[in-house]
C-alpha cells in the first residue's frame, strides 16, 4: 500500500521534477502532485509525494522535515485522509480559551505567567479590586447642562444675510448702479459722522 506525504512551505517556483529529484534520495517515488489554485492556476505552496514502500516514506519524513529547499524550510509529514481531518481545513488549531463574559471584570493582578486559578502560589494572595461598575452614560447628568426637557423647544433657524444679489435681466442701467453706490457711500459717511459726535 502506498504512503502519501504532505510537503508544505514550498516556494511557488518548485516543479514536480524538483520534488521527485529531492525525494528520490530517500527511496523510489511513485507520484508527485502539486495542487494549483482554481482561479489563478498558480501553485498553492504545498505538494503530495507518494511512496510505494512505507520505510522509504518514513525515511523521507526523517530526512526532509525542516530541510532547507530553495531557501525555505519545508515541512514533511504523512498526509491524513480527508475524512479524518478536523473541521475547518487541513490546519488544526488549538481551541480558543473562552474569555471573560461581557460585563464582568477580572480581579486578579500580578505577572501573567499562568492562570491565577491554576497557580498554587497565587491562591492565598489578595486580589485587586477595580471598584464598582460605572453607571450607564445616558443615566449620568452632564454638569452645567440642562436636560432636553428643561431646555424647551428650539425656535426657527435665523436667516443669514449677505451674498450676491441677482435682480434679473431688466436691471442693466448704469445710472441706477451709480445711485446705489452713492447711497452706500452716503450711509457709510453718515455712520462715521455719528461716531465722531
Number of C-alpha atoms within 10 A of each C-alpha: 7 13 17 21 22 17 22 19 16 23 17 12 10 16 15 15 10 12 20 18 12 15 23 14 13 19 18 16 21 15 14 20 15 18 14 14 10 9 6 8 9 13 18 17 17 20 22 20 24 23 24 16 15 15 13 20 26 18 14 23 21 14 14 19 15 15 15 12 16 12 9 13 16 18 18 25 18 17 16 12 8 10 7 8 13 11 10 8 9 12 9 10 9 6 6 6 6 6 6 9 7 6 6 8 13 10 11 17 13 10 8 8 7 10 11 16 10 9 10 10 9 16 11 7 10 10 14 11 11 10 8 7 9 7 8 7 8 7 7 9 10 10 6 6 9 11 10 8 7 8 9 9 8 6 6 6 6 6 5 6 6 5 6 6 6 7 8 7 6 6 10 10 8 9 9 11 12 11 11 12 12 12 12 12 12 12 12 11 12 11 11 11 10 8 8 6 5
